[in-house]
Amino acid sequence: MPTASFTTRIDADLKAELERIASFEDRSASYMANQAIRNFVEERTATRELVELGLEMVDRGAPGIPAQDIHEWMLAEDDRAFPSAQPPGS
């Protein structure tokens, strides 16, 4: 895969830590930064694709879980089951 130069400024302490980790891994700091950026881009791309898919499903009338049900489940002190999906408008 072809490469291109990319210049950025990072905190000096962060750079030192990156170089230390790269040394432990017997890799260059550039390689480690490239891997971190690759992981970041893949994660953000996958997240964006999932959000777009979810919005398409909502537009097509797919069942969903009301936000209030999710909030109540998250804040519950007991071990209740995850809320069930409901048809739109119910």
DOBA-174021 format. One record per residue: residue number from 0; residue in three letters; x, y, z of N, C-alpha, C in turn. Coordinates in steps of 0.2 Angstrom, whole numbers, plus 5000, padded with zeros to 4 digits. Atoms other than C-alpha are relative to their C-alpha. Layout:
BEGIN
<marfi><num>NUM</num><residu>ala</residu><n_X>X</n_X><n_Y>Y</n_Y><n_Z>Z</n_Z><ca_X>X</ca_X><ca_Y>Y</ca_Y><ca_Z>Z</ca_Z><c_X>X</c_X><c_Y>Y</c_Y><c_Z>Z</c_Z></marfi>
...
This chain:
BEGIN
<marfi><num>0</num><residu>met</residu><n_X>5004</n_X><n_Y>4994</n_Y><n_Z>5000</n_Z><ca_X>5000</ca_X><ca_Y>5000</ca_Y><ca_Z>5000</ca_Z><c_X>5004</c_X><c_Y>5006</c_Y><c_Z>5000</c_Z></marfi>
<marfi><num>1</num><residu>pro</residu><n_X>4996</n_X><n_Y>4994</n_Y><n_Z>5001</n_Z><ca_X>5007</ca_X><ca_Y>5017</ca_Y><ca_Z>4995</ca_Z><c_X>4999</c_X><c_Y>5004</c_Y><c_Z>5007</c_Z></marfi>
<marfi><num>2</num><residu>thr</residu><n_X>5000</n_X><n_Y>4996</n_Y><n_Z>4994</n_Z><ca_X>5011</ca_X><ca_Y>5029</ca_Y><ca_Z>5010</ca_Z><c_X>5001</c_X><c_Y>5007</c_Y><c_Z>4998</c_Z></marfi>
<marfi><num>3</num><residu>ala</residu><n_X>5000</n_X><n_Y>4992</n_Y><n_Z>5001</n_Z><ca_X>5010</ca_X><ca_Y>5048</ca_Y><ca_Z>5012</ca_Z><c_X>5003</c_X><c_Y>5002</c_Y><c_Z>5006</c_Z></marfi>
<marfi><num>4</num><residu>ser</residu><n_X>4998</n_X><n_Y>4997</n_Y><n_Z>4994</n_Z><ca_X>5018</ca_X><ca_Y>5059</ca_Y><ca_Z>5024</ca_Z><c_X>4994</c_X><c_Y>5004</c_Y><c_Z>5003</c_Z></marfi>
<marfi><num>5</num><residu>phe</residu><n_X>5005</n_X><n_Y>4996</n_Y><n_Z>4996</n_Z><ca_X>5007</ca_X><ca_Y>5067</ca_Y><ca_Z>5038</ca_Z><c_X>5004</c_X><c_Y>5003</c_Y><c_Z>5006</c_Z></marfi>
<marfi><num>6</num><residu>thr</residu><n_X>4996</n_X><n_Y>4996</n_Y><n_Z>4994</n_Z><ca_X>5014</ca_X><ca_Y>5080</ca_Y><ca_Z>5050</ca_Z><c_X>4994</c_X><c_Y>5002</c_Y><c_Z>5005</c_Z></marfi>
<marfi><num>7</num><residu>thr</residu><n_X>5004</n_X><n_Y>4997</n_Y><n_Z>4995</n_Z><ca_X>5005</ca_X><ca_Y>5084</ca_Y><ca_Z>5066</ca_Z><c_X>5004</c_X><c_Y>5002</c_Y><c_Z>5006</c_Z></marfi>
<marfi><num>8</num><residu>arg</residu><n_X>4997</n_X><n_Y>4999</n_Y><n_Z>4994</n_Z><ca_X>5009</ca_X><ca_Y>5091</ca_Y><ca_Z>5083</ca_Z><c_X>4996</c_X><c_Y>4996</c_Y><c_Z>5005</c_Z></marfi>
<marfi><num>9</num><residu>ile</residu><n_X>5002</n_X><n_Y>5003</n_Y><n_Z>4994</n_Z><ca_X>5007</ca_X><ca_Y>5081</ca_Y><ca_Z>5099</ca_Z><c_X>5003</c_X><c_Y>5002</c_Y><c_Z>5006</c_Z></marfi>
<marfi><num>10</num><residu>asp</residu><n_X>4997</n_X><n_Y>4998</n_Y><n_Z>4993</n_Z><ca_X>5010</ca_X><ca_Y>5084</ca_Y><ca_Z>5117</ca_Z><c_X>5007</c_X><c_Y>4996</c_Y><c_Z>5001</c_Z></marfi>
<marfi><num>11</num><residu>ala</residu><n_X>4994</n_X><n_Y>5003</n_Y><n_Z>4999</n_Z><ca_X>5028</ca_X><ca_Y>5081</ca_Y><ca_Z>5121</ca_Z><c_X>5000</c_X><c_Y>4993</c_Y><c_Z>5004</c_Z></marfi>
<marfi><num>12</num><residu>asp</residu><n_X>5000</n_X><n_Y>5006</n_Y><n_Z>4996</n_Z><ca_X>5024</ca_X><ca_Y>5069</ca_Y><ca_Z>5135</ca_Z><c_X>4997</c_X><c_Y>4994</c_Y><c_Z>4996</c_Z></marfi>
<marfi><num>13</num><residu>leu</residu><n_X>5004</n_X><n_Y>5005</n_Y><n_Z>5004</n_Z><ca_X>5012</ca_X><ca_Y>5059</ca_Y><ca_Z>5123</ca_Z><c_X>5005</c_X><c_Y>4997</c_Y><c_Z>4995</c_Z></marfi>
<marfi><num>14</num><residu>lys</residu><n_X>4995</n_X><n_Y>5002</n_Y><n_Z>5005</n_Z><ca_X>5026</ca_X><ca_Y>5058</ca_Y><ca_Z>5110</ca_Z><c_X>5005</c_X><c_Y>4995</c_Y><c_Z>5004</c_Z></marfi>
<marfi><num>15</num><residu>ala</residu><n_X>4996</n_X><n_Y>5004</n_Y><n_Z>4997</n_Z><ca_X>5038</ca_X><ca_Y>5051</ca_Y><ca_Z>5123</ca_Z><c_X>4997</c_X><c_Y>4994</c_Y><c_Z>5002</c_Z></marfi>
<marfi><num>16</num><residu>glu</residu><n_X>5003</n_X><n_Y>5006</n_Y><n_Z>4998</n_Z><ca_X>5026</ca_X><ca_Y>5038</ca_Y><ca_Z>5129</ca_Z><c_X>4999</c_X><c_Y>4996</c_Y><c_Z>4994</c_Z></marfi>
<marfi><num>17</num><residu>leu</residu><n_X>5000</n_X><n_Y>5004</n_Y><n_Z>5006</n_Z><ca_X>5023</ca_X><ca_Y>5033</ca_Y><ca_Z>5111</ca_Z><c_X>5006</c_X><c_Y>4997</c_Y><c_Z>4998</c_Z></marfi>
<marfi><num>18</num><residu>glu</residu><n_X>4994</n_X><n_Y>5003</n_Y><n_Z>5002</n_Z><ca_X>5041</ca_X><ca_Y>5031</ca_Y><ca_Z>5108</ca_Z><c_X>5002</c_X><c_Y>4994</c_Y><c_Z>5005</c_Z></marfi>
<marfi><num>19</num><residu>arg</residu><n_X>4998</n_X><n_Y>5005</n_Y><n_Z>4995</n_Z><ca_X>5043</ca_X><ca_Y>5021</ca_Y><ca_Z>5124</ca_Z><c_X>4996</c_X><c_Y>4993</c_Y><c_Z>4999</c_Z></marfi>
<marfi><num>20</num><residu>ile</residu><n_X>5004</n_X><n_Y>5006</n_Y><n_Z>5002</n_Z><ca_X>5029</ca_X><ca_Y>5009</ca_Y><ca_Z>5119</ca_Z><c_X>5002</c_X><c_Y>4997</c_Y><c_Z>4994</c_Z></marfi>
<marfi><num>21</num><residu>ala</residu><n_X>4997</n_X><n_Y>5002</n_Y><n_Z>5006</n_Z><ca_X>5036</ca_X><ca_Y>5008</ca_Y><ca_Z>5102</ca_Z><c_X>5006</c_X><c_Y>4996</c_Y><c_Z>5001</c_Z></marfi>
<marfi><num>22</num><residu>ser</residu><n_X>4994</n_X><n_Y>5003</n_Y><n_Z>4998</n_Z><ca_X>5052</ca_X><ca_Y>5003</ca_Y><ca_Z>5109</ca_Z><c_X>4999</c_X><c_Y>4993</c_Y><c_Z>5003</c_Z></marfi>
<marfi><num>23</num><residu>phe</residu><n_X>5002</n_X><n_Y>5006</n_Y><n_Z>4997</n_Z><ca_X>5044</ca_X><ca_Y>4989</ca_Y><ca_Z>5120</ca_Z><c_X>4998</c_X><c_Y>4995</c_Y><c_Z>4994</c_Z></marfi>
<marfi><num>24</num><residu>glu</residu><n_X>5003</n_X><n_Y>5005</n_Y><n_Z>5005</n_Z><ca_X>5035</ca_X><ca_Y>4982</ca_Y><ca_Z>5104</ca_Z><c_X>5006</c_X><c_Y>4999</c_Y><c_Z>4994</c_Z></marfi>
<marfi><num>25</num><residu>asp</residu><n_X>4995</n_X><n_Y>5000</n_Y><n_Z>5005</n_Z><ca_X>5052</ca_X><ca_Y>4984</ca_Y><ca_Z>5094</ca_Z><c_X>4997</c_X><c_Y>5002</c_Y><c_Z>4993</c_Z></marfi>
<marfi><num>26</num><residu>arg</residu><n_X>5002</n_X><n_Y>4997</n_Y><n_Z>5006</n_Z><ca_X>5043</ca_X><ca_Y>4995</ca_Y><ca_Z>5081</ca_Z><c_X>5001</c_X><c_Y>5007</c_Y><c_Z>5001</c_Z></marfi>
<marfi><num>27</num><residu>ser</residu><n_X>4998</n_X><n_Y>4993</n_Y><n_Z>5000</n_Z><ca_X>5045</ca_X><ca_Y>5013</ca_Y><ca_Z>5076</ca_Z><c_X>4993</c_X><c_Y>5004</c_Y><c_Z>5003</c_Z></marfi>
<marfi><num>28</num><residu>ala</residu><n_X>5006</n_X><n_Y>4996</n_Y><n_Z>4997</n_Z><ca_X>5034</ca_X><ca_Y>5027</ca_Y><ca_Z>5084</ca_Z><c_X>4995</c_X><c_Y>5001</c_Y><c_Z>4994</c_Z></marfi>
<marfi><num>29</num><residu>ser</residu><n_X>5004</n_X><n_Y>4999</n_Y><n_Z>5006</n_Z><ca_X>5028</ca_X><ca_Y>5030</ca_Y><ca_Z>5066</ca_Z><c_X>4995</c_X><c_Y>4995</c_Y><c_Z>4999</c_Z></marfi>
<marfi><num>30</num><residu>tyr</residu><n_X>5004</n_X><n_Y>5006</n_Y><n_Z>5001</n_Z><ca_X>5022</ca_X><ca_Y>5012</ca_Y><ca_Z>5064</ca_Z><c_X>4994</c_X><c_Y>5000</c_Y><c_Z>5005</c_Z></marfi>
<marfi><num>31</num><residu>met</residu><n_X>5005</n_X><n_Y>5001</n_Y><n_Z>4995</n_Z><ca_X>5013</ca_X><ca_Y>5013</ca_Y><ca_Z>5081</ca_Z><c_X>4994</c_X><c_Y>5006</c_Y><c_Z>4999</c_Z></marfi>
<marfi><num>32</num><residu>ala</residu><n_X>5004</n_X><n_Y>4995</n_Y><n_Z>5001</n_Z><ca_X>5005</ca_X><ca_Y>5030</ca_Y><ca_Z>5077</ca_Z><c_X>4995</c_X><c_Y>4998</c_Y><c_Z>4994</c_Z></marfi>
<marfi><num>33</num><residu>asn</residu><n_X>5004</n_X><n_Y>5002</n_Y><n_Z>5006</n_Z><ca_X>4999</ca_X><ca_Y>5023</ca_Y><ca_Z>5060</ca_Z><c_X>4995</c_X><c_Y>4995</c_Y><c_Z>5002</c_Z></marfi>
<marfi><num>34</num><residu>gln</residu><n_X>5005</n_X><n_Y>5005</n_Y><n_Z>4998</n_Z><ca_X>4991</ca_X><ca_Y>5008</ca_Y><ca_Z>5068</ca_Z><c_X>4994</c_X><c_Y>5003</c_Y><c_Z>5004</c_Z></marfi>
<marfi><num>35</num><residu>ala</residu><n_X>5005</n_X><n_Y>4997</n_Y><n_Z>4996</n_Z><ca_X>4982</ca_X><ca_Y>5019</ca_Y><ca_Z>5081</ca_Z><c_X>4995</c_X><c_Y>5004</c_Y><c_Z>4995</c_Z></marfi>
<marfi><num>36</num><residu>ile</residu><n_X>5004</n_X><n_Y>4996</n_Y><n_Z>5005</n_Z><ca_X>4976</ca_X><ca_Y>5031</ca_Y><ca_Z>5067</ca_Z><c_X>4995</c_X><c_Y>4995</c_Y><c_Z>4996</c_Z></marfi>
<marfi><num>37</num><residu>arg</residu><n_X>5004</n_X><n_Y>5005</n_Y><n_Z>5004</n_Z><ca_X>4970</ca_X><ca_Y>5016</ca_Y><ca_Z>5057</ca_Z><c_X>4994</c_X><c_Y>4997</c_Y><c_Z>5004</c_Z></marfi>
<marfi><num>38</num><residu>asn</residu><n_X>5005</n_X><n_Y>5002</n_Y><n_Z>4995</n_Z><ca_X>4961</ca_X><ca_Y>5009</ca_Y><ca_Z>5072</ca_Z><c_X>4994</c_X><c_Y>5005</c_Y><c_Z>5001</c_Z></marfi>
<marfi><num>39</num><residu>phe</residu><n_X>5004</n_X><n_Y>4994</n_Y><n_Z>4999</n_Z><ca_X>4953</ca_X><ca_Y>5026</ca_Y><ca_Z>5075</ca_Z><c_X>4995</c_X><c_Y>5001</c_Y><c_Z>4994</c_Z></marfi>
<marfi><num>40</num><residu>val</residu><n_X>5004</n_X><n_Y>4999</n_Y><n_Z>5006</n_Z><ca_X>4947</ca_X><ca_Y>5028</ca_Y><ca_Z>5057</ca_Z><c_X>4995</c_X><c_Y>4994</c_Y><c_Z>4999</c_Z></marfi>
<marfi><num>41</num><residu>glu</residu><n_X>5005</n_X><n_Y>5006</n_Y><n_Z>5001</n_Z><ca_X>4940</ca_X><ca_Y>5010</ca_Y><ca_Z>5056</ca_Z><c_X>4994</c_X><c_Y>5000</c_Y><c_Z>5005</c_Z></marfi>
<marfi><num>42</num><residu>glu</residu><n_X>5006</n_X><n_Y>4999</n_Y><n_Z>4995</n_Z><ca_X>4930</ca_X><ca_Y>5013</ca_Y><ca_Z>5072</ca_Z><c_X>4995</c_X><c_Y>5005</c_Y><c_Z>4998</c_Z></marfi>
<marfi><num>43</num><residu>arg</residu><n_X>5005</n_X><n_Y>4995</n_Y><n_Z>5001</n_Z><ca_X>4923</ca_X><ca_Y>5029</ca_Y><ca_Z>5067</ca_Z><c_X>4996</c_X><c_Y>4999</c_Y><c_Z>4993</c_Z></marfi>
<marfi><num>44</num><residu>thr</residu><n_X>5003</n_X><n_Y>5002</n_Y><n_Z>5007</n_Z><ca_X>4919</ca_X><ca_Y>5022</ca_Y><ca_Z>5049</ca_Z><c_X>4994</c_X><c_Y>4995</c_Y><c_Z>5002</c_Z></marfi>
<marfi><num>45</num><residu>ala</residu><n_X>5005</n_X><n_Y>5005</n_Y><n_Z>4998</n_Z><ca_X>4910</ca_X><ca_Y>5007</ca_Y><ca_Z>5057</ca_Z><c_X>4994</c_X><c_Y>5004</c_Y><c_Z>5004</c_Z></marfi>
<marfi><num>46</num><residu>thr</residu><n_X>5005</n_X><n_Y>4996</n_Y><n_Z>4996</n_Z><ca_X>4901</ca_X><ca_Y>5019</ca_Y><ca_Z>5069</ca_Z><c_X>4995</c_X><c_Y>5004</c_Y><c_Z>4996</c_Z></marfi>
<marfi><num>47</num><residu>arg</residu><n_X>5004</n_X><n_Y>4996</n_Y><n_Z>5005</n_Z><ca_X>4895</ca_X><ca_Y>5030</ca_Y><ca_Z>5055</ca_Z><c_X>4995</c_X><c_Y>4996</c_Y><c_Z>4996</c_Z></marfi>
<marfi><num>48</num><residu>glu</residu><n_X>5004</n_X><n_Y>5005</n_Y><n_Z>5004</n_Z><ca_X>4889</ca_X><ca_Y>5015</ca_Y><ca_Z>5045</ca_Z><c_X>4994</c_X><c_Y>4998</c_Y><c_Z>5004</c_Z></marfi>
<marfi><num>49</num><residu>leu</residu><n_X>5005</n_X><n_Y>5003</n_Y><n_Z>4995</n_Z><ca_X>4879</ca_X><ca_Y>5008</ca_Y><ca_Z>5060</ca_Z><c_X>4995</c_X><c_Y>5006</c_Y><c_Z>5001</c_Z></marfi>
<marfi><num>50</num><residu>val</residu><n_X>5005</n_X><n_Y>4995</n_Y><n_Z>4999</n_Z><ca_X>4871</ca_X><ca_Y>5025</ca_Y><ca_Z>5063</ca_Z><c_X>4996</c_X><c_Y>5001</c_Y><c_Z>4994</c_Z></marfi>
<marfi><num>51</num><residu>glu</residu><n_X>5004</n_X><n_Y>4999</n_Y><n_Z>5006</n_Z><ca_X>4866</ca_X><ca_Y>5027</ca_Y><ca_Z>5045</ca_Z><c_X>4995</c_X><c_Y>4994</c_Y><c_Z>4999</c_Z></marfi>
<marfi><num>52</num><residu>leu</residu><n_X>5004</n_X><n_Y>5006</n_Y><n_Z>5000</n_Z><ca_X>4859</ca_X><ca_Y>5009</ca_Y><ca_Z>5045</ca_Z><c_X>4994</c_X><c_Y>5001</c_Y><c_Z>5004</c_Z></marfi>
<marfi><num>53</num><residu>gly</residu><n_X>5006</n_X><n_Y>4999</n_Y><n_Z>4995</n_Z><ca_X>4849</ca_X><ca_Y>5013</ca_Y><ca_Z>5061</ca_Z><c_X>4995</c_X><c_Y>5005</c_Y><c_Z>4997</c_Z></marfi>
<marfi><num>54</num><residu>leu</residu><n_X>5005</n_X><n_Y>4995</n_Y><n_Z>5003</n_Z><ca_X>4842</ca_X><ca_Y>5029</ca_Y><ca_Z>5053</ca_Z><c_X>4996</c_X><c_Y>4998</c_Y><c_Z>4994</c_Z></marfi>
<marfi><num>55</num><residu>glu</residu><n_X>5004</n_X><n_Y>5003</n_Y><n_Z>5006</n_Z><ca_X>4837</ca_X><ca_Y>5020</ca_Y><ca_Z>5037</ca_Z><c_X>4995</c_X><c_Y>4995</c_Y><c_Z>5003</c_Z></marfi>
<marfi><num>56</num><residu>met</residu><n_X>5005</n_X><n_Y>5005</n_Y><n_Z>4997</n_Z><ca_X>4828</ca_X><ca_Y>5006</ca_Y><ca_Z>5048</ca_Z><c_X>4995</c_X><c_Y>5004</c_Y><c_Z>5003</c_Z></marfi>
<marfi><num>57</num><residu>val</residu><n_X>5005</n_X><n_Y>4996</n_Y><n_Z>4997</n_Z><ca_X>4819</ca_X><ca_Y>5020</ca_Y><ca_Z>5057</ca_Z><c_X>4995</c_X><c_Y>5003</c_Y><c_Z>4995</c_Z></marfi>
<marfi><num>58</num><residu>asp</residu><n_X>5004</n_X><n_Y>4997</n_Y><n_Z>5006</n_Z><ca_X>4814</ca_X><ca_Y>5028</ca_Y><ca_Z>5041</ca_Z><c_X>4995</c_X><c_Y>4995</c_Y><c_Z>4997</c_Z></marfi>
<marfi><num>59</num><residu>arg</residu><n_X>5004</n_X><n_Y>5005</n_Y><n_Z>5003</n_Z><ca_X>4807</ca_X><ca_Y>5011</ca_Y><ca_Z>5035</ca_Z><c_X>4995</c_X><c_Y>4997</c_Y><c_Z>5005</c_Z></marfi>
<marfi><num>60</num><residu>gly</residu><n_X>5005</n_X><n_Y>5002</n_Y><n_Z>4995</n_Z><ca_X>4797</ca_X><ca_Y>5009</ca_Y><ca_Z>5051</ca_Z><c_X>5002</c_X><c_Y>4994</c_Y><c_Z>5004</c_Z></marfi>
<marfi><num>61</num><residu>ala</residu><n_X>4997</n_X><n_Y>5005</n_Y><n_Z>4996</n_Z><ca_X>4808</ca_X><ca_Y>4996</ca_Y><ca_Z>5060</ca_Z><c_X>4998</c_X><c_Y>5001</c_Y><c_Z>5007</c_Z></marfi>
<marfi><num>62</num><residu>pro</residu><n_X>5002</n_X><n_Y>4999</n_Y><n_Z>4993</n_Z><ca_X>4803</ca_X><ca_Y>4992</ca_Y><ca_Z>5078</ca_Z><c_X>5006</c_X><c_Y>5003</c_Y><c_Z>5003</c_Z></marfi>
<marfi><num>63</num><residu>gly</residu><n_X>4995</n_X><n_Y>4996</n_Y><n_Z>4997</n_Z><ca_X>4813</ca_X><ca_Y>5002</ca_Y><ca_Z>5090</ca_Z><c_X>4999</c_X><c_Y>5000</c_Y><c_Z>5008</c_Z></marfi>
<marfi><num>64</num><residu>ile</residu><n_X>5000</n_X><n_Y>5000</n_Y><n_Z>4993</n_Z><ca_X>4816</ca_X><ca_Y>5004</ca_Y><ca_Z>5109</ca_Z><c_X>4999</c_X><c_Y>5008</c_Y><c_Z>5002</c_Z></marfi>
<marfi><num>65</num><residu>pro</residu><n_X>5000</n_X><n_Y>4993</n_Y><n_Z>4998</n_Z><ca_X>4810</ca_X><ca_Y>5021</ca_Y><ca_Z>5116</ca_Z><c_X>5005</c_X><c_Y>5002</c_Y><c_Z>5005</c_Z></marfi>
<marfi><num>66</num><residu>ala</residu><n_X>4994</n_X><n_Y>4997</n_Y><n_Z>4996</n_Z><ca_X>4824</ca_X><ca_Y>5032</ca_Y><ca_Z>5124</ca_Z><c_X>4998</c_X><c_Y>4999</c_Y><c_Z>5007</c_Z></marfi>
<marfi><num>67</num><residu>gln</residu><n_X>5002</n_X><n_Y>5000</n_Y><n_Z>4993</n_Z><ca_X>4814</ca_X><ca_Y>5033</ca_Y><ca_Z>5140</ca_Z><c_X>5001</c_X><c_Y>4993</c_Y><c_Z>5003</c_Z></marfi>
<marfi><num>68</num><residu>asp</residu><n_X>4999</n_X><n_Y>5007</n_Y><n_Z>4998</n_Z><ca_X>4814</ca_X><ca_Y>5013</ca_Y><ca_Z>5141</ca_Z><c_X>5008</c_X><c_Y>4999</c_Y><c_Z>5001</c_Z></marfi>
<marfi><num>69</num><residu>ile</residu><n_X>4993</n_X><n_Y>5001</n_Y><n_Z>5000</n_Z><ca_X>4833</ca_X><ca_Y>5013</ca_Y><ca_Z>5138</ca_Z><c_X>5003</c_X><c_Y>5004</c_Y><c_Z>5007</c_Z></marfi>
<marfi><num>70</num><residu>his</residu><n_X>4998</n_X><n_Y>4996</n_Y><n_Z>4995</n_Z><ca_X>4836</ca_X><ca_Y>5027</ca_Y><ca_Z>5151</ca_Z><c_X>4998</c_X><c_Y>4996</c_Y><c_Z>5007</c_Z></marfi>
<marfi><num>71</num><residu>glu</residu><n_X>5003</n_X><n_Y>5003</n_Y><n_Z>4994</n_Z><ca_X>4825</ca_X><ca_Y>5018</ca_Y><ca_Z>5164</ca_Z><c_X>5004</c_X><c_Y>4993</c_Y><c_Z>5002</c_Z></marfi>
<marfi><num>72</num><residu>trp</residu><n_X>4996</n_X><n_Y>5007</n_Y><n_Z>4999</n_Z><ca_X>4835</ca_X><ca_Y>5001</ca_Y><ca_Z>5161</ca_Z><c_X>5007</c_X><c_Y>5002</c_Y><c_Z>5002</c_Z></marfi>
<marfi><num>73</num><residu>met</residu><n_X>4993</n_X><n_Y>4998</n_Y><n_Z>4998</n_Z><ca_X>4852</ca_X><ca_Y>5010</ca_Y><ca_Z>5162</ca_Z><c_X>5000</c_X><c_Y>5002</c_Y><c_Z>5008</c_Z></marfi>
<marfi><num>74</num><residu>leu</residu><n_X>5000</n_X><n_Y>4998</n_Y><n_Z>4993</n_Z><ca_X>4847</ca_X><ca_Y>5018</ca_Y><ca_Z>5179</ca_Z><c_X>4997</c_X><c_Y>4996</c_Y><c_Z>5005</c_Z></marfi>
<marfi><num>75</num><residu>ala</residu><n_X>5003</n_X><n_Y>5005</n_Y><n_Z>4995</n_Z><ca_X>4838</ca_X><ca_Y>5003</ca_Y><ca_Z>5187</ca_Z><c_X>5005</c_X><c_Y>4997</c_Y><c_Z>5004</c_Z></marfi>
<marfi><num>76</num><residu>glu</residu><n_X>4996</n_X><n_Y>5003</n_Y><n_Z>4995</n_Z><ca_X>4846</ca_X><ca_Y>4996</ca_Y><ca_Z>5202</ca_Z><c_X>4999</c_X><c_Y>4993</c_Y><c_Z>5000</c_Z></marfi>
<marfi><num>77</num><residu>asp</residu><n_X>5001</n_X><n_Y>5007</n_Y><n_Z>5000</n_Z><ca_X>4839</ca_X><ca_Y>4979</ca_Y><ca_Z>5199</ca_Z><c_X>5003</c_X><c_Y>4997</c_Y><c_Z>4994</c_Z></marfi>
<marfi><num>78</num><residu>asp</residu><n_X>4997</n_X><n_Y>5004</n_Y><n_Z>5006</n_Z><ca_X>4845</ca_X><ca_Y>4966</ca_Y><ca_Z>5186</ca_Z><c_X>4994</c_X><c_Y>4999</c_Y><c_Z>4995</c_Z></marfi>
<marfi><num>79</num><residu>arg</residu><n_X>5005</n_X><n_Y>5001</n_Y><n_Z>5004</n_Z><ca_X>4830</ca_X><ca_Y>4969</ca_Y><ca_Z>5175</ca_Z><c_X>5002</c_X><c_Y>4998</c_Y><c_Z>4992</c_Z></marfi>
<marfi><num>80</num><residu>ala</residu><n_X>4999</n_X><n_Y>5002</n_Y><n_Z>5007</n_Z><ca_X>4829</ca_X><ca_Y>4962</ca_Y><ca_Z>5157</ca_Z><c_X>5000</c_X><c_Y>5007</c_Y><c_Z>4995</c_Z></marfi>
<marfi><num>81</num><residu>phe</residu><n_X>4999</n_X><n_Y>4994</n_Y><n_Z>5005</n_Z><ca_X>4834</ca_X><ca_Y>4974</ca_Y><ca_Z>5142</ca_Z><c_X>4993</c_X><c_Y>5001</c_Y><c_Z>4997</c_Z></marfi>
<marfi><num>82</num><residu>pro</residu><n_X>5007</n_X><n_Y>4999</n_Y><n_Z>5003</n_Z><ca_X>4818</ca_X><ca_Y>4982</ca_Y><ca_Z>5135</ca_Z><c_X>4999</c_X><c_Y>4997</c_Y><c_Z>4993</c_Z></marfi>
<marfi><num>83</num><residu>ser</residu><n_X>5001</n_X><n_Y>5003</n_Y><n_Z>5007</n_Z><ca_X>4810</ca_X><ca_Y>4974</ca_Y><ca_Z>5120</ca_Z><c_X>4998</c_X><c_Y>5006</c_Y><c_Z>4995</c_Z></marfi>
<marfi><num>84</num><residu>ala</residu><n_X>5002</n_X><n_Y>4995</n_Y><n_Z>5005</n_Z><ca_X>4808</ca_X><ca_Y>4983</ca_Y><ca_Z>5104</ca_Z><c_X>4992</c_X><c_Y>5000</c_Y><c_Z>4999</c_Z></marfi>
<marfi><num>85</num><residu>gln</residu><n_X>5007</n_X><n_Y>4999</n_Y><n_Z>5002</n_Z><ca_X>4791</ca_X><ca_Y>4990</ca_Y><ca_Z>5099</ca_Z><c_X>4999</c_X><c_Y>5003</c_Y><c_Z>4993</c_Z></marfi>
<marfi><num>86</num><residu>pro</residu><n_X>5001</n_X><n_Y>4997</n_Y><n_Z>5006</n_Z><ca_X>4783</ca_X><ca_Y>4994</ca_Y><ca_Z>5083</ca_Z><c_X>4999</c_X><c_Y>5008</c_Y><c_Z>5000</c_Z></marfi>
<marfi><num>87</num><residu>pro</residu><n_X>5000</n_X><n_Y>4992</n_Y><n_Z>5000</n_Z><ca_X>4784</ca_X><ca_Y>5013</ca_Y><ca_Z>5078</ca_Z><c_X>4993</c_X><c_Y>5002</c_Y><c_Z>5002</c_Z></marfi>
<marfi><num>88</num><residu>gly</residu><n_X>5007</n_X><n_Y>4997</n_Y><n_Z>4998</n_Z><ca_X>4770</ca_X><ca_Y>5023</ca_Y><ca_Z>5087</ca_Z><c_X>4997</c_X><c_Y>4997</c_Y><c_Z>5005</c_Z></marfi>
<marfi><num>89</num><residu>ser</residu><n_X>5004</n_X><n_Y>5003</n_Y><n_Z>4994</n_Z><ca_X>4766</ca_X><ca_Y>5012</ca_Y><ca_Z>5101</ca_Z><c_X>5003</c_X><c_Y>5002</c_Y><c_Z>5007</c_Z></marfi>
